[in-house]
Amino acid sequence: MLVAFPAFAQDDARNIFVPIDRSVLVHLTEEAGEAQVANPDVADIHAHNPKYITIIGKAIGVTNVRIFSANGELLRDINVT
């Protein structure tokens, strides 16, 4: 049996699994001003707009993505594997 589901992260997810060459869309409840990836060899990010950010798996490993508001407040700290 094959089951398909959208690759969306829950609004409060702290841990996200992103397969290599796949992506997960993160919806933010507040607008982001900046996003950072600790290890860009493992994952990359793309901001579609201030409330939607895609995390893209690049290699096996562990990293984290931190998303900040325009005034520098930490909105999300996401562990990515």
MODELLER restraints for C-alpha pairs under 7 A, 6 or more apart:
rsr = mdl.restraints
at = mdl.atoms
rsr.add(forms.Gaussian(group=physical.xy_distance, feature=features.Distance(at['CA:7:A'], at['CA:24:A']), mean=5.05, stdev=0.5))
rsr.add(forms.Gaussian(group=physical.xy_distance, feature=features.Distance(at['CA:7:A'], at['CA:25:A']), mean=6.30, stdev=0.5))
rsr.add(forms.Gaussian(group=physical.xy_distance, feature=features.Distance(at['CA:8:A'], at['CA:24:A']), mean=5.55, stdev=0.5))
rsr.add(forms.Gaussian(group=physical.xy_distance, feature=features.Distance(at['CA:8:A'], at['CA:25:A']), mean=4.83, stdev=0.5))
rsr.add(forms.Gaussian(group=physical.xy_distance, feature=features.Distance(at['CA:8:A'], at['CA:26:A']), mean=6.06, stdev=0.5))
rsr.add(forms.Gaussian(group=physical.xy_distance, feature=features.Distance(at['CA:9:A'], at['CA:24:A']), mean=6.47, stdev=0.5))
rsr.add(forms.Gaussian(group=physical.xy_distance, feature=features.Distance(at['CA:9:A'], at['CA:25:A']), mean=6.11, stdev=0.5))
rsr.add(forms.Gaussian(group=physical.xy_distance, feature=features.Distance(at['CA:9:A'], at['CA:26:A']), mean=5.11, stdev=0.5))
rsr.add(forms.Gaussian(group=physical.xy_distance, feature=features.Distance(at['CA:11:A'], at['CA:27:A']), mean=6.04, stdev=0.5))
rsr.add(forms.Gaussian(group=physical.xy_distance, feature=features.Distance(at['CA:11:A'], at['CA:28:A']), mean=6.29, stdev=0.5))
rsr.add(forms.Gaussian(group=physical.xy_distance, feature=features.Distance(at['CA:14:A'], at['CA:77:A']), mean=6.50, stdev=0.5))
rsr.add(forms.Gaussian(group=physical.xy_distance, feature=features.Distance(at['CA:14:A'], at['CA:78:A']), mean=4.63, stdev=0.5))
rsr.add(forms.Gaussian(group=physical.xy_distance, feature=features.Distance(at['CA:14:A'], at['CA:79:A']), mean=5.96, stdev=0.5))
rsr.add(forms.Gaussian(group=physical.xy_distance, feature=features.Distance(at['CA:15:A'], at['CA:78:A']), mean=5.65, stdev=0.5))
rsr.add(forms.Gaussian(group=physical.xy_distance, feature=features.Distance(at['CA:15:A'], at['CA:79:A']), mean=4.67, stdev=0.5))
rsr.add(forms.Gaussian(group=physical.xy_distance, feature=features.Distance(at['CA:15:A'], at['CA:80:A']), mean=6.04, stdev=0.5))
rsr.add(forms.Gaussian(group=physical.xy_distance, feature=features.Distance(at['CA:16:A'], at['CA:78:A']), mean=6.95, stdev=0.5))
rsr.add(forms.Gaussian(group=physical.xy_distance, feature=features.Distance(at['CA:16:A'], at['CA:79:A']), mean=6.16, stdev=0.5))
rsr.add(forms.Gaussian(group=physical.xy_distance, feature=features.Distance(at['CA:16:A'], at['CA:80:A']), mean=5.05, stdev=0.5))
rsr.add(forms.Gaussian(group=physical.xy_distance, feature=features.Distance(at['CA:16:A'], at['CA:81:A']), mean=6.48, stdev=0.5))
rsr.add(forms.Gaussian(group=physical.xy_distance, feature=features.Distance(at['CA:17:A'], at['CA:80:A']), mean=5.83, stdev=0.5))
rsr.add(forms.Gaussian(group=physical.xy_distance, feature=features.Distance(at['CA:17:A'], at['CA:81:A']), mean=4.93, stdev=0.5))
rsr.add(forms.Gaussian(group=physical.xy_distance, feature=features.Distance(at['CA:18:A'], at['CA:24:A']), mean=6.48, stdev=0.5))
rsr.add(forms.Gaussian(group=physical.xy_distance, feature=features.Distance(at['CA:18:A'], at['CA:56:A']), mean=6.83, stdev=0.5))
rsr.add(forms.Gaussian(group=physical.xy_distance, feature=features.Distance(at['CA:18:A'], at['CA:57:A']), mean=5.26, stdev=0.5))
rsr.add(forms.Gaussian(group=physical.xy_distance, feature=features.Distance(at['CA:18:A'], at['CA:80:A']), mean=6.80, stdev=0.5))
rsr.add(forms.Gaussian(group=physical.xy_distance, feature=features.Distance(at['CA:18:A'], at['CA:81:A']), mean=6.18, stdev=0.5))
rsr.add(forms.Gaussian(group=physical.xy_distance, feature=features.Distance(at['CA:19:A'], at['CA:57:A']), mean=5.50, stdev=0.5))
rsr.add(forms.Gaussian(group=physical.xy_distance, feature=features.Distance(at['CA:20:A'], at['CA:57:A']), mean=4.44, stdev=0.5))
rsr.add(forms.Gaussian(group=physical.xy_distance, feature=features.Distance(at['CA:20:A'], at['CA:58:A']), mean=5.07, stdev=0.5))
rsr.add(forms.Gaussian(group=physical.xy_distance, feature=features.Distance(at['CA:20:A'], at['CA:59:A']), mean=5.59, stdev=0.5))
rsr.add(forms.Gaussian(group=physical.xy_distance, feature=features.Distance(at['CA:20:A'], at['CA:60:A']), mean=6.97, stdev=0.5))
rsr.add(forms.Gaussian(group=physical.xy_distance, feature=features.Distance(at['CA:21:A'], at['CA:56:A']), mean=6.77, stdev=0.5))
rsr.add(forms.Gaussian(group=physical.xy_distance, feature=features.Distance(at['CA:21:A'], at['CA:57:A']), mean=5.41, stdev=0.5))
rsr.add(forms.Gaussian(group=physical.xy_distance, feature=features.Distance(at['CA:21:A'], at['CA:58:A']), mean=5.85, stdev=0.5))
rsr.add(forms.Gaussian(group=physical.xy_distance, feature=features.Distance(at['CA:22:A'], at['CA:56:A']), mean=5.85, stdev=0.5))
rsr.add(forms.Gaussian(group=physical.xy_distance, feature=features.Distance(at['CA:22:A'], at['CA:57:A']), mean=5.64, stdev=0.5))
rsr.add(forms.Gaussian(group=physical.xy_distance, feature=features.Distance(at['CA:23:A'], at['CA:54:A']), mean=6.40, stdev=0.5))
rsr.add(forms.Gaussian(group=physical.xy_distance, feature=features.Distance(at['CA:23:A'], at['CA:55:A']), mean=5.45, stdev=0.5))
rsr.add(forms.Gaussian(group=physical.xy_distance, feature=features.Distance(at['CA:23:A'], at['CA:56:A']), mean=4.31, stdev=0.5))
rsr.add(forms.Gaussian(group=physical.xy_distance, feature=features.Distance(at['CA:23:A'], at['CA:57:A']), mean=6.13, stdev=0.5))
rsr.add(forms.Gaussian(group=physical.xy_distance, feature=features.Distance(at['CA:24:A'], at['CA:54:A']), mean=5.58, stdev=0.5))
rsr.add(forms.Gaussian(group=physical.xy_distance, feature=features.Distance(at['CA:24:A'], at['CA:55:A']), mean=5.31, stdev=0.5))
rsr.add(forms.Gaussian(group=physical.xy_distance, feature=features.Distance(at['CA:24:A'], at['CA:56:A']), mean=6.65, stdev=0.5))
rsr.add(forms.Gaussian(group=physical.xy_distance, feature=features.Distance(at['CA:25:A'], at['CA:52:A']), mean=6.80, stdev=0.5))
rsr.add(forms.Gaussian(group=physical.xy_distance, feature=features.Distance(at['CA:25:A'], at['CA:53:A']), mean=5.89, stdev=0.5))
rsr.add(forms.Gaussian(group=physical.xy_distance, feature=features.Distance(at['CA:25:A'], at['CA:54:A']), mean=4.42, stdev=0.5))
rsr.add(forms.Gaussian(group=physical.xy_distance, feature=features.Distance(at['CA:25:A'], at['CA:55:A']), mean=6.46, stdev=0.5))
rsr.add(forms.Gaussian(group=physical.xy_distance, feature=features.Distance(at['CA:26:A'], at['CA:52:A']), mean=5.69, stdev=0.5))
rsr.add(forms.Gaussian(group=physical.xy_distance, feature=features.Distance(at['CA:26:A'], at['CA:53:A']), mean=5.18, stdev=0.5))
rsr.add(forms.Gaussian(group=physical.xy_distance, feature=features.Distance(at['CA:26:A'], at['CA:54:A']), mean=5.93, stdev=0.5))
rsr.add(forms.Gaussian(group=physical.xy_distance, feature=features.Distance(at['CA:27:A'], at['CA:51:A']), mean=5.78, stdev=0.5))
rsr.add(forms.Gaussian(group=physical.xy_distance, feature=features.Distance(at['CA:27:A'], at['CA:52:A']), mean=4.86, stdev=0.5))
rsr.add(forms.Gaussian(group=physical.xy_distance, feature=features.Distance(at['CA:27:A'], at['CA:53:A']), mean=6.74, stdev=0.5))
rsr.add(forms.Gaussian(group=physical.xy_distance, feature=features.Distance(at['CA:28:A'], at['CA:51:A']), mean=4.81, stdev=0.5))
rsr.add(forms.Gaussian(group=physical.xy_distance, feature=features.Distance(at['CA:28:A'], at['CA:52:A']), mean=6.24, stdev=0.5))
rsr.add(forms.Gaussian(group=physical.xy_distance, feature=features.Distance(at['CA:29:A'], at['CA:51:A']), mean=6.78, stdev=0.5))
rsr.add(forms.Gaussian(group=physical.xy_distance, feature=features.Distance(at['CA:30:A'], at['CA:51:A']), mean=6.49, stdev=0.5))
rsr.add(forms.Gaussian(group=physical.xy_distance, feature=features.Distance(at['CA:31:A'], at['CA:50:A']), mean=4.67, stdev=0.5))
rsr.add(forms.Gaussian(group=physical.xy_distance, feature=features.Distance(at['CA:31:A'], at['CA:51:A']), mean=5.11, stdev=0.5))
rsr.add(forms.Gaussian(group=physical.xy_distance, feature=features.Distance(at['CA:31:A'], at['CA:69:A']), mean=6.21, stdev=0.5))
rsr.add(forms.Gaussian(group=physical.xy_distance, feature=features.Distance(at['CA:32:A'], at['CA:50:A']), mean=4.87, stdev=0.5))
rsr.add(forms.Gaussian(group=physical.xy_distance, feature=features.Distance(at['CA:32:A'], at['CA:51:A']), mean=6.32, stdev=0.5))
rsr.add(forms.Gaussian(group=physical.xy_distance, feature=features.Distance(at['CA:32:A'], at['CA:67:A']), mean=6.45, stdev=0.5))
rsr.add(forms.Gaussian(group=physical.xy_distance, feature=features.Distance(at['CA:32:A'], at['CA:68:A']), mean=5.61, stdev=0.5))
rsr.add(forms.Gaussian(group=physical.xy_distance, feature=features.Distance(at['CA:32:A'], at['CA:69:A']), mean=4.46, stdev=0.5))
rsr.add(forms.Gaussian(group=physical.xy_distance, feature=features.Distance(at['CA:32:A'], at['CA:70:A']), mean=6.13, stdev=0.5))
rsr.add(forms.Gaussian(group=physical.xy_distance, feature=features.Distance(at['CA:33:A'], at['CA:50:A']), mean=6.85, stdev=0.5))
rsr.add(forms.Gaussian(group=physical.xy_distance, feature=features.Distance(at['CA:33:A'], at['CA:68:A']), mean=5.77, stdev=0.5))
rsr.add(forms.Gaussian(group=physical.xy_distance, feature=features.Distance(at['CA:33:A'], at['CA:69:A']), mean=4.59, stdev=0.5))
rsr.add(forms.Gaussian(group=physical.xy_distance, feature=features.Distance(at['CA:33:A'], at['CA:70:A']), mean=3.92, stdev=0.5))
rsr.add(forms.Gaussian(group=physical.xy_distance, feature=features.Distance(at['CA:34:A'], at['CA:67:A']), mean=5.93, stdev=0.5))
rsr.add(forms.Gaussian(group=physical.xy_distance, feature=features.Distance(at['CA:34:A'], at['CA:68:A']), mean=5.18, stdev=0.5))
rsr.add(forms.Gaussian(group=physical.xy_distance, feature=features.Distance(at['CA:34:A'], at['CA:69:A']), mean=6.57, stdev=0.5))
rsr.add(forms.Gaussian(group=physical.xy_distance, feature=features.Distance(at['CA:34:A'], at['CA:70:A']), mean=6.90, stdev=0.5))
rsr.add(forms.Gaussian(group=physical.xy_distance, feature=features.Distance(at['CA:35:A'], at['CA:65:A']), mean=6.94, stdev=0.5))
rsr.add(forms.Gaussian(group=physical.xy_distance, feature=features.Distance(at['CA:35:A'], at['CA:66:A']), mean=5.64, stdev=0.5))
rsr.add(forms.Gaussian(group=physical.xy_distance, feature=features.Distance(at['CA:35:A'], at['CA:67:A']), mean=4.35, stdev=0.5))
rsr.add(forms.Gaussian(group=physical.xy_distance, feature=features.Distance(at['CA:35:A'], at['CA:68:A']), mean=6.12, stdev=0.5))
rsr.add(forms.Gaussian(group=physical.xy_distance, feature=features.Distance(at['CA:36:A'], at['CA:65:A']), mean=5.56, stdev=0.5))
rsr.add(forms.Gaussian(group=physical.xy_distance, feature=features.Distance(at['CA:36:A'], at['CA:66:A']), mean=5.29, stdev=0.5))
rsr.add(forms.Gaussian(group=physical.xy_distance, feature=features.Distance(at['CA:36:A'], at['CA:67:A']), mean=6.54, stdev=0.5))
rsr.add(forms.Gaussian(group=physical.xy_distance, feature=features.Distance(at['CA:37:A'], at['CA:44:A']), mean=6.80, stdev=0.5))
rsr.add(forms.Gaussian(group=physical.xy_distance, feature=features.Distance(at['CA:37:A'], at['CA:64:A']), mean=5.96, stdev=0.5))
rsr.add(forms.Gaussian(group=physical.xy_distance, feature=features.Distance(at['CA:37:A'], at['CA:65:A']), mean=4.63, stdev=0.5))
rsr.add(forms.Gaussian(group=physical.xy_distance, feature=features.Distance(at['CA:37:A'], at['CA:66:A']), mean=6.69, stdev=0.5))
rsr.add(forms.Gaussian(group=physical.xy_distance, feature=features.Distance(at['CA:38:A'], at['CA:63:A']), mean=5.75, stdev=0.5))
rsr.add(forms.Gaussian(group=physical.xy_distance, feature=features.Distance(at['CA:38:A'], at['CA:64:A']), mean=5.61, stdev=0.5))
rsr.add(forms.Gaussian(group=physical.xy_distance, feature=features.Distance(at['CA:38:A'], at['CA:65:A']), mean=6.47, stdev=0.5))
rsr.add(forms.Gaussian(group=physical.xy_distance, feature=features.Distance(at['CA:39:A'], at['CA:63:A']), mean=5.45, stdev=0.5))
rsr.add(forms.Gaussian(group=physical.xy_distance, feature=features.Distance(at['CA:41:A'], at['CA:58:A']), mean=6.52, stdev=0.5))
rsr.add(forms.Gaussian(group=physical.xy_distance, feature=features.Distance(at['CA:41:A'], at['CA:59:A']), mean=6.57, stdev=0.5))
rsr.add(forms.Gaussian(group=physical.xy_distance, feature=features.Distance(at['CA:42:A'], at['CA:57:A']), mean=6.26, stdev=0.5))
rsr.add(forms.Gaussian(group=physical.xy_distance, feature=features.Distance(at['CA:42:A'], at['CA:58:A']), mean=5.00, stdev=0.5))
rsr.add(forms.Gaussian(group=physical.xy_distance, feature=features.Distance(at['CA:42:A'], at['CA:59:A']), mean=4.63, stdev=0.5))
rsr.add(forms.Gaussian(group=physical.xy_distance, feature=features.Distance(at['CA:42:A'], at['CA:60:A']), mean=6.30, stdev=0.5))
rsr.add(forms.Gaussian(group=physical.xy_distance, feature=features.Distance(at['CA:42:A'], at['CA:61:A']), mean=5.78, stdev=0.5))
rsr.add(forms.Gaussian(group=physical.xy_distance, feature=features.Distance(at['CA:42:A'], at['CA:62:A']), mean=6.71, stdev=0.5))
rsr.add(forms.Gaussian(group=physical.xy_distance, feature=features.Distance(at['CA:42:A'], at['CA:63:A']), mean=6.62, stdev=0.5))
rsr.add(forms.Gaussian(group=physical.xy_distance, feature=features.Distance(at['CA:43:A'], at['CA:55:A']), mean=6.65, stdev=0.5))
rsr.add(forms.Gaussian(group=physical.xy_distance, feature=features.Distance(at['CA:43:A'], at['CA:56:A']), mean=5.40, stdev=0.5))
rsr.add(forms.Gaussian(group=physical.xy_distance, feature=features.Distance(at['CA:43:A'], at['CA:57:A']), mean=4.67, stdev=0.5))
rsr.add(forms.Gaussian(group=physical.xy_distance, feature=features.Distance(at['CA:43:A'], at['CA:58:A']), mean=5.06, stdev=0.5))
rsr.add(forms.Gaussian(group=physical.xy_distance, feature=features.Distance(at['CA:44:A'], at['CA:55:A']), mean=5.82, stdev=0.5))
rsr.add(forms.Gaussian(group=physical.xy_distance, feature=features.Distance(at['CA:44:A'], at['CA:56:A']), mean=5.09, stdev=0.5))
rsr.add(forms.Gaussian(group=physical.xy_distance, feature=features.Distance(at['CA:44:A'], at['CA:57:A']), mean=6.72, stdev=0.5))
rsr.add(forms.Gaussian(group=physical.xy_distance, feature=features.Distance(at['CA:45:A'], at['CA:53:A']), mean=6.73, stdev=0.5))
rsr.add(forms.Gaussian(group=physical.xy_distance, feature=features.Distance(at['CA:45:A'], at['CA:54:A']), mean=5.51, stdev=0.5))
rsr.add(forms.Gaussian(group=physical.xy_distance, feature=features.Distance(at['CA:45:A'], at['CA:55:A']), mean=4.60, stdev=0.5))
rsr.add(forms.Gaussian(group=physical.xy_distance, feature=features.Distance(at['CA:45:A'], at['CA:56:A']), mean=5.99, stdev=0.5))
rsr.add(forms.Gaussian(group=physical.xy_distance, feature=features.Distance(at['CA:46:A'], at['CA:53:A']), mean=5.62, stdev=0.5))
rsr.add(forms.Gaussian(group=physical.xy_distance, feature=features.Distance(at['CA:46:A'], at['CA:54:A']), mean=5.14, stdev=0.5))
rsr.add(forms.Gaussian(group=physical.xy_distance, feature=features.Distance(at['CA:46:A'], at['CA:55:A']), mean=6.71, stdev=0.5))
rsr.add(forms.Gaussian(group=physical.xy_distance, feature=features.Distance(at['CA:47:A'], at['CA:53:A']), mean=4.39, stdev=0.5))
rsr.add(forms.Gaussian(group=physical.xy_distance, feature=features.Distance(at['CA:47:A'], at['CA:54:A']), mean=6.40, stdev=0.5))
rsr.add(forms.Gaussian(group=physical.xy_distance, feature=features.Distance(at['CA:61:A'], at['CA:81:A']), mean=5.97, stdev=0.5))
rsr.add(forms.Gaussian(group=physical.xy_distance, feature=features.Distance(at['CA:62:A'], at['CA:80:A']), mean=5.76, stdev=0.5))
rsr.add(forms.Gaussian(group=physical.xy_distance, feature=features.Distance(at['CA:62:A'], at['CA:81:A']), mean=4.68, stdev=0.5))
rsr.add(forms.Gaussian(group=physical.xy_distance, feature=features.Distance(at['CA:63:A'], at['CA:79:A']), mean=6.08, stdev=0.5))
rsr.add(forms.Gaussian(group=physical.xy_distance, feature=features.Distance(at['CA:63:A'], at['CA:80:A']), mean=5.23, stdev=0.5))
rsr.add(forms.Gaussian(group=physical.xy_distance, feature=features.Distance(at['CA:63:A'], at['CA:81:A']), mean=6.64, stdev=0.5))
rsr.add(forms.Gaussian(group=physical.xy_distance, feature=features.Distance(at['CA:64:A'], at['CA:77:A']), mean=6.86, stdev=0.5))
rsr.add(forms.Gaussian(group=physical.xy_distance, feature=features.Distance(at['CA:64:A'], at['CA:78:A']), mean=5.38, stdev=0.5))
rsr.add(forms.Gaussian(group=physical.xy_distance, feature=features.Distance(at['CA:64:A'], at['CA:79:A']), mean=4.35, stdev=0.5))
rsr.add(forms.Gaussian(group=physical.xy_distance, feature=features.Distance(at['CA:64:A'], at['CA:80:A']), mean=5.28, stdev=0.5))
rsr.add(forms.Gaussian(group=physical.xy_distance, feature=features.Distance(at['CA:65:A'], at['CA:77:A']), mean=5.84, stdev=0.5))
rsr.add(forms.Gaussian(group=physical.xy_distance, feature=features.Distance(at['CA:65:A'], at['CA:78:A']), mean=5.12, stdev=0.5))
rsr.add(forms.Gaussian(group=physical.xy_distance, feature=features.Distance(at['CA:65:A'], at['CA:79:A']), mean=6.56, stdev=0.5))
rsr.add(forms.Gaussian(group=physical.xy_distance, feature=features.Distance(at['CA:66:A'], at['CA:76:A']), mean=5.71, stdev=0.5))
rsr.add(forms.Gaussian(group=physical.xy_distance, feature=features.Distance(at['CA:66:A'], at['CA:77:A']), mean=4.54, stdev=0.5))
rsr.add(forms.Gaussian(group=physical.xy_distance, feature=features.Distance(at['CA:66:A'], at['CA:78:A']), mean=6.34, stdev=0.5))
rsr.add(forms.Gaussian(group=physical.xy_distance, feature=features.Distance(at['CA:67:A'], at['CA:74:A']), mean=6.09, stdev=0.5))
rsr.add(forms.Gaussian(group=physical.xy_distance, feature=features.Distance(at['CA:67:A'], at['CA:75:A']), mean=5.52, stdev=0.5))
rsr.add(forms.Gaussian(group=physical.xy_distance, feature=features.Distance(at['CA:67:A'], at['CA:76:A']), mean=5.14, stdev=0.5))
rsr.add(forms.Gaussian(group=physical.xy_distance, feature=features.Distance(at['CA:67:A'], at['CA:77:A']), mean=6.53, stdev=0.5))
rsr.add(forms.Gaussian(group=physical.xy_distance, feature=features.Distance(at['CA:68:A'], at['CA:74:A']), mean=4.46, stdev=0.5))
rsr.add(forms.Gaussian(group=physical.xy_distance, feature=features.Distance(at['CA:68:A'], at['CA:75:A']), mean=5.19, stdev=0.5))
rsr.add(forms.Gaussian(group=physical.xy_distance, feature=features.Distance(at['CA:69:A'], at['CA:75:A']), mean=6.32, stdev=0.5))
